[in-house]
Amino acid sequence: MKHIFASLALTLLTLPVFADQRVPTSQTEVQLSFVPLVQKATPAVVNIYTKRVTQARRNTFMEDPFFERFFQSGPREPRVQNSLGSGVILTSDGIVVSNYHVVGMATDIRVVLNDRREYSARVLLGDEDSDLAILQLEDASNLPSLDLRPSDEVQVGELVLAIGNPFGVGQTVSSGIVSGLARSGASNGNGRGYFIQTDAPINPGNSGGALIDMSGRVIGINTRILSRSGGSNGIGFAIPADLVRAFVEQADAGNDVFARPWAGLSGQTVDADMAETFGLELPGGIVISGMHPVSPFQSAGFQVGDVIVAVDGLAVNTPSEMVFRMSVAGLGNTSQVTRVREGQQDTVLVSLIAAPDTPPRNATILGRRDVLEGLSLAQINPAVINELNLQLNAKGVVVVDPGPVAVRVGLRRGDVVARVDDTDVSSPQDVARALQDAGRWVRLEVIRGASRVQLRFRI
């Protein structure tokens, strides 16, 4: 038995050494394990403490939980909400990346380094859909930082470390492997998420921390877990470093909102049953099921029924993956998109543009004298479709924010208003006029997703 273990140990120590992937080569390295790597990386992973001031309505019955359901009157009072998370220093002058859900709505941000230095910070750029935010530390210099590793180099099975501040207990390191790539749709339910999956434990407070490889480079920013209990069950997700790099570049350019390229199309993953129909040897890619008239893909000659199999030479299998590849390439550039049409494969250049904000959205907010005071409406155009995740063929007028009154009658953000009483409406002004002319009872017909909904209320 001793000979078997000795042989196994010898085999492990003589494995080929791949680029940036090392196995221990001495007894000292075996004993130290991850210690040198942790000592190198942890100074650049920070703890983030935030405050957010919200307006809370005071309960008239001493905030008794039973009466709280029935009585919501009383003056609004400011309430301070505290939260914590993690971040990663990317430059010596204090550029830090974290999650949007950690810092995006904060009114006060404090960043604490591993050596207990503290800095105030401000958000340079944030995006809720991607759950990323770029911060600038005030009056910072000569800080420790970590490099970003190209996402396409990452492989399933690599050893990784997750570093963060779980549960507020202080900086903690956990180990695991990359257990999956190209995980889509695991973010906020909008299907725009694209992640690296890991079994390295990620718990509340780890959000915004670093997922690093064995050379100390950042391969992703920890963002969330898949769990029923709220604790880590071995399925965690990190935002790939390539997208982080795109955020930093836009922040450096002065953007305060992340501008991602617009595809202007809808599609679905090609499964095994569909592959033969589209002339594919193996299932994969995205079949185009719809395109907006001004989509850059339509301008490039794509048609409904074409199958997109790669962007810039890298395979894509979901719309989220395709948008990720386009976002990494960046606005104003072009991508080489590989398609299959009637069994024939070719590559087409597609311009990466923002969703056009034309025709004008004519944003309108109903005033005090209007029936639905505070209702915010907009004319639908490609930019509005993209922002509110509407159907590609949506037209007319959409609810941007229902406001305090319309929300009580059932209107929601993203509802397309088709009719007020018996009057068809196609612009925010049409809606405002029709509500002014309404009688004691008002009937709204709205399109919500793929359904038509009738809302009836009394003025």
C-alpha positions in Angstrom: 0.0 0.0 0.0 2.9 2.4 0.8 4.3 1.8 -2.7 0.9 2.7 -4.2 0.8 6.0 -2.4 4.4 6.7 -3.2 3.8 6.1 -6.8 0.7 8.3 -6.8 2.7 11.1 -5.1 5.4 10.8 -7.7 2.8 11.0 -10.5 1.3 14.1 -9.1 4.6 15.8 -8.7 5.6 15.0 -12.3 2.4 16.2 -14.0 3.0 18.6 -16.9 2.9 22.3 -15.9 0.5 24.3 -18.0 0.6 28.1 -18.4 -0.4 29.8 -15.2 -1.3 26.4 -13.6 1.1 25.0 -11.1 1.2 22.0 -8.8 3.4 21.9 -5.7 6.9 21.0 -6.5 8.4 20.8 -3.1 7.5 19.7 0.4 7.6 23.4 1.5 5.0 24.3 -1.2 2.8 21.4 -0.1 2.8 22.6 3.5 2.2 26.2 2.6 -0.6 25.3 0.2 -2.5 28.5 -0.7 -0.7 30.7 1.8 1.5 32.7 -0.7 -1.4 33.2 -3.0 -3.7 34.4 -0.2 -1.0 36.8 1.1 -0.7 38.2 -2.4 -4.4 38.6 -3.2 -6.2 39.6 0.1 -4.7 43.1 0.4 -6.5 44.1 -2.8 -9.9 42.7 -1.7 -11.8 45.2 0.4 -14.8 45.3 2.7 -17.6 47.8 1.7 -20.0 49.3 4.2 -22.9 51.3 2.8 -25.8 53.4 4.1 -29.0 54.2 2.3 -31.7 56.6 3.5 -35.2 55.6 2.6 -38.6 57.1 3.5 -40.6 54.8 5.8 -44.3 55.5 6.6 -44.8 55.4 10.4 -47.5 53.1 11.7 -50.2 54.7 13.8 -50.5 51.7 16.2 -47.0 51.7 17.6 -45.8 49.6 14.6 -47.7 46.6 15.9 -47.2 43.8 13.2 -50.9 42.9 13.4 -52.2 46.4 12.7 -49.4 47.1 10.2 -51.3 45.2 7.5 -54.4 47.4 7.9 -53.1 50.9 8.8 -50.5 52.5 6.5 -51.2 56.2 7.3 -49.0 58.5 9.2 -46.0 60.8 8.3 -43.1 59.4 6.4 -39.8 59.3 8.3 -36.3 58.8 7.1 -34.9 55.4 7.8 -31.2 54.4 7.4 -30.5 51.0 6.0 -27.0 49.5 6.5 -25.5 46.8 4.3 -22.1 45.3 3.6 -20.3 43.6 0.8 -16.9 43.2 -0.8 -15.0 44.8 -3.6 -11.7 44.4 -5.5 -9.1 47.1 -6.1 -8.1 47.1 -9.8 -5.7 50.1 -10.0 -3.3 51.6 -7.6 -5.2 54.9 -7.7 -8.3 53.4 -6.2 -10.6 52.0 -8.9 -12.7 49.3 -7.3 -15.3 46.9 -8.7 -18.2 45.6 -6.7 -21.8 44.5 -7.2 -24.5 47.0 -8.0 -26.8 45.5 -5.4 -24.1 46.3 -2.8 -23.5 50.0 -3.7 -25.9 51.0 -6.4 -28.4 52.8 -4.2 -26.2 53.8 -1.4 -26.0 57.4 -0.1 -22.7 56.8 1.9 -20.0 54.3 1.0 -17.0 53.4 3.2 -14.3 51.1 1.9 -12.0 49.3 4.4 -8.8 47.7 3.3 -7.2 44.6 4.8 -4.7 46.7 6.7 -7.6 48.8 8.2 -7.2 51.9 6.1 -10.5 53.5 5.3 -11.7 55.5 2.3 -14.8 57.2 1.2 -16.0 56.1 -2.2 -18.3 57.3 -5.0 -19.9 55.3 -7.8 -18.5 56.1 -11.2 -20.6 53.7 -13.2 -23.3 51.2 -12.3 -25.6 48.8 -14.0 -28.4 46.9 -12.3 -28.9 44.3 -15.1 -25.2 43.3 -15.0 -25.0 43.8 -11.2 -21.7 45.6 -11.5 -20.5 48.9 -10.2 -17.2 50.8 -10.6 -16.1 52.9 -7.6 -13.4 55.6 -7.1 -11.8 55.8 -3.7 -11.3 59.4 -2.6 -7.6 60.5 -2.2 -6.2 57.1 -2.8 -2.8 56.2 -4.1 -0.2 53.4 -4.1 -2.9 50.8 -3.3 -2.5 47.0 -3.8 -4.4 45.8 -6.9 -5.2 42.6 -8.8 -5.1 42.0 -12.6 -8.0 40.7 -14.6 -7.6 37.5 -16.5 -9.1 37.0 -20.0 -12.3 35.0 -19.5 -11.8 32.8 -22.5 -8.8 31.2 -20.9 -10.8 29.9 -17.9 -11.6 26.2 -18.0 -13.9 23.9 -16.0 -11.9 22.2 -13.2 -9.5 25.0 -12.4 -8.7 25.6 -8.8 -10.0 29.0 -7.5 -10.3 31.0 -4.3 -13.3 33.1 -3.3 -12.3 36.1 -1.1 -14.8 38.4 0.6 -16.5 39.3 3.9 -19.3 36.8 4.4 -21.8 37.5 7.1 -19.7 40.5 8.2 -17.3 38.3 10.2 -14.3 39.8 8.4 -12.2 38.8 5.4 -12.5 35.1 4.6 -11.0 32.9 1.9 -12.7 29.7 0.6 -11.4 27.3 -2.1 -13.0 25.3 -4.8 -13.0 24.8 -8.6 -14.6 26.3 -11.6 -17.6 23.9 -11.9 -19.2 25.4 -15.0 -19.0 28.1 -17.7 -21.5 30.0 -19.8 -24.2 29.9 -17.1 -27.0 32.3 -18.3 -30.1 33.8 -16.8 -29.2 33.3 -13.1 -29.2 37.0 -12.2 -32.2 39.1 -11.4 -34.7 37.1 -13.5 -34.2 39.2 -16.6 -32.1 36.6 -18.4 -29.2 39.0 -19.0 -26.9 37.3 -16.5 -23.8 35.4 -17.8 -21.7 33.7 -15.2 -18.8 31.5 -14.2 -20.0 28.8 -11.9 -18.0 27.7 -8.9 -18.3 25.4 -5.9 -16.1 27.7 -3.7 -18.5 28.8 -0.9 -20.0 32.2 -1.6 -22.2 33.5 1.3 -24.0 36.8 2.0 -21.4 39.5 2.2 -19.1 37.8 -0.3 -20.9 39.7 -3.0 -18.5 41.9 -5.0 -15.4 39.9 -3.8 -12.8 38.3 -6.0 -12.8 34.8 -7.6 -9.1 34.3 -8.3 -7.0 31.6 -10.1 -3.9 30.0 -8.9 -1.7 32.8 -10.3 -3.6 35.5 -8.3 -5.5 37.0 -11.2 -9.2 37.8 -11.0 -11.4 35.6 -13.2 -14.7 36.9 -11.9 -16.6 39.0 -9.3 -18.7 36.9 -6.9 -22.3 37.9 -7.3 -24.8 35.4 -6.0 -25.6 31.8 -5.1 -28.2 29.2 -6.0 -29.7 28.3 -2.6 -33.0 27.6 -0.9 -31.7 28.3 2.6 -29.8 31.5 1.9 -26.4 29.8 2.6 -23.9 28.3 0.2 -24.9 24.9 -1.2 -21.9 24.7 -3.6 -23.4 26.5 -6.6 -22.1 30.1 -6.8 -21.8 32.5 -9.6 -19.2 35.1 -10.6 -19.4 37.8 -13.3 -16.6 37.1 -15.9 -13.5 39.4 -15.8 -13.9 40.4 -19.5 -17.2 42.2 -18.6 -15.6 43.9 -15.6 -12.8 45.2 -18.0 -15.5 46.6 -20.3 -17.1 48.4 -17.3 -13.7 49.9 -16.3 -13.1 51.1 -19.9 -16.5 52.9 -20.0 -15.9 54.4 -16.5 -12.5 55.7 -17.7 -14.3 57.3 -20.7 -16.6 59.2 -18.4 -19.8 57.1 -18.7 -22.0 56.9 -15.6 -24.3 54.3 -17.2 -23.1 51.2 -18.9 -23.9 51.3 -22.6 -24.2 47.8 -24.1 -24.7 47.0 -27.8 -28.2 46.3 -28.9 -29.0 43.1 -30.9 -32.6 44.0 -31.7 -33.6 40.4 -32.1 -35.2 37.5 -30.2 -34.1 33.9 -30.4 -34.0 30.5 -28.7 -31.4 27.9 -28.2 -31.2 25.1 -30.8 -31.8 21.8 -29.1 -31.3 18.3 -30.4 -34.7 18.1 -32.0 -34.1 21.3 -34.0 -30.5 20.8 -35.0 -31.2 18.6 -38.0 -33.8 20.9 -39.3 -31.3 23.8 -39.4 -28.5 21.7 -41.0 -26.4 21.4 -37.8 -24.4 18.3 -37.0 -24.7 19.0 -33.3 -27.3 21.0 -31.2 -26.1 24.5 -30.4 -26.4 28.2 -31.4 -29.4 30.5 -31.4 -32.1 30.5 -34.0 -33.5 33.9 -34.8 -37.2 34.1 -34.2 -37.8 37.8 -34.6 -36.0 41.1 -35.5 -36.7 44.7 -35.0 -36.8 46.7 -38.3 -33.8 48.7 -37.3 -31.8 45.9 -35.8 -28.1 45.9 -36.8 -28.4 42.2 -37.6 -31.2 42.9 -40.1 -29.0 45.7 -41.6 -26.2 43.1 -41.9 -28.5 40.7 -43.9 -29.7 38.3 -41.2 -33.1 36.8 -41.5 -35.6 35.0 -39.2 -34.6 31.4 -39.2 -30.8 32.0 -39.4 -28.8 30.3 -36.7 -26.1 32.3 -34.9 -23.4 29.8 -33.7 -20.5 32.1 -32.8 -19.5 35.7 -32.1 -15.9 36.7 -32.7 -15.0 33.0 -33.1 -16.5 32.0 -29.8 -19.5 29.7 -29.6 -22.8 31.1 -28.3 -25.8 29.1 -27.2 -28.1 31.6 -25.5 -29.2 35.2 -26.2 -27.5 36.2 -22.9 -24.2 34.7 -24.1 -24.4 36.5 -27.4 -25.1 39.9 -25.6 -22.2 39.2 -23.3 -19.8 38.7 -26.3 -21.1 41.9 -27.9 -20.7 43.8 -24.6 -17.1 42.7 -24.3 -16.4 43.8 -27.9 -17.8 47.2 -27.1 -20.0 49.9 -28.7 -18.7 51.4 -31.9 -16.9 48.3 -33.0 -17.9 45.4 -35.2 -18.2 41.7 -34.4 -17.8 38.7 -36.6 -21.0 36.7 -36.3 -21.0 33.2 -37.7 -24.4 32.0 -39.0 -25.9 28.9 -40.6 -28.5 29.3 -43.2 -29.9 26.3 -45.0 -27.0 24.2 -43.9 -24.4 26.7 -45.2 -22.1 28.5 -42.8 -20.6 32.0 -43.3 -19.4 34.9 -41.2 -20.9 38.4 -41.3 -19.7 41.6 -39.8 -22.3 43.3 -37.5 -22.0 46.9 -36.3 -22.3 47.2 -32.5 -24.7 50.1 -31.9 -26.8 51.3 -28.9 -30.5 50.9 -29.2 -31.7 54.0 -31.2 -33.7 56.5 -29.1 -35.8 57.5 -32.0 -38.5 58.5 -32.6 -38.4 60.8 -29.5 -39.8 59.1 -26.4 -41.8 62.2 -25.3 -41.5 61.3 -21.7 -44.6 62.6 -19.8 -45.5 62.7 -16.1 -49.1 63.4 -15.2 -49.5 66.3 -12.8 -51.6 67.2 -9.8 -54.8 67.9 -11.7 -54.6 64.7 -13.6 -56.5 61.5 -12.7 -53.4 59.4 -12.2 -51.0 61.9 -10.6 -47.4 60.9 -11.0 -47.9 58.4 -13.8 -44.8 58.4 -16.0 -45.3 57.5 -19.7 -43.1 57.3 -22.8 -43.4 56.7 -26.5 -42.1 53.3 -27.4 -38.9 53.2 -29.4 -35.9 50.7 -29.6 -34.2 52.3 -26.6 -37.4 52.1 -24.5 -37.9 48.5 -25.6 -34.4 47.6 -24.5 -34.6 49.4 -21.2 -38.0 47.9 -20.2 -37.4 44.5 -21.8 -40.5 44.8 -23.9 -41.6 42.7 -26.9 -39.6 43.6 -30.0 -42.9 44.4 -31.8 -44.2 46.7 -29.1 -45.7 50.0 -30.2 -47.5 52.9 -28.7 -47.1 54.2 -25.1 -45.6 52.4 -22.1 -45.7 52.9 -18.3 -42.2 53.9 -17.2 -43.3 54.4 -13.5 -46.9 54.0 -12.3 -46.4 56.5 -9.5 -48.3 56.5 -6.1 -51.8 56.5 -7.6 -51.7 54.3 -10.7 -50.0 51.5 -8.8 -53.0 51.2 -6.6 -55.3 50.7 -9.6 -53.0 47.9 -10.9 -50.7 49.6 -13.4 -47.1 48.3 -13.5 -43.8 49.4 -15.0 -43.7 48.0 -18.6 -47.4 47.9 -19.2 -48.3 49.1 -22.7 -51.4 51.2 -22.6 -53.6 50.3 -25.6 -57.0 51.9 -24.7 -58.6 54.3 -22.2 -62.3 53.6 -22.1 -63.3 53.3 -25.8 -60.4 55.4 -27.1 -57.3 53.9 -28.7 -54.2 55.6 -27.6 -50.8 55.7 -29.3 -48.9 58.5 -27.5 -48.5 59.8 -23.9 -50.5 62.9 -24.9 -53.4 60.6 -26.0 -53.4 58.9 -22.6 -53.4 62.2 -20.8 -56.3 63.7 -22.9 -58.4 60.5 -22.6 -58.0 60.4 -18.8 -59.1 64.1 -18.6 -62.2 63.3 -20.7 -63.1 60.1 -18.6 -66.2 59.9 -16.5 -66.6 58.6 -13.0 -65.4 55.1 -13.9 -62.3 54.6 -16.0 -61.4 51.4 -17.9 -57.8 50.8 -19.1 -56.7 48.1 -21.5 -53.0 47.3 -21.2 -50.7 44.8 -22.8 -48.6 43.0 -20.1 -46.1 40.7 -21.7 -48.1 38.5 -24.0 -51.5 39.1 -22.3 -54.1 41.8 -22.4 -55.3 43.0 -19.1 -58.5 45.1 -18.2 -58.2 47.5 -15.3 -61.4 49.3 -14.1 -61.4 52.0 -11.3 -63.5 54.9 -10.0 -62.3 58.4 -9.9 
